[in-house]
Amino acid sequence: MKNKTMMKKTLLLILTTFLLNTAGVCWAQEEKNEPETELSATSIVVKGSTLSVYNANGNILEIFSLTGTKVATIRIDSNEKTVDLSLKKGCYILKVNKVVRKISIH
């Protein structure tokens, strides 16, 4: 029983360390189920607390905490949408269509 608890704590520590060491700038590309040109690929860029989403016009951006709680929903109404994130420091998961990206806010 002690070994199982210790293993869970070690795994949690490794996962937390990995998540905290991610870069503050993230790029995401849609899964390639069909051929796409580079111009049509959805991408997400985060610099500091500014989020930019490209080529996702008409879609919804969802932001989740690491516990799976949805913390924000943003409608993408242009091909180049920039939003100032008002999120606390921490790690989040962004989702636009099939593009999913993990980010860290410092």
Secondary structure, 3 states (H helix, E strand, C coil): CHHHHHHHHHHHHHHHHHHHCCCCCCCCCCCCCCCCCHHHCCEEEEECCEEEEECCCCCEEEEEECCCCEEEEEECCCCEEEEECCCCCEEEEEEECCEEEEEEEC
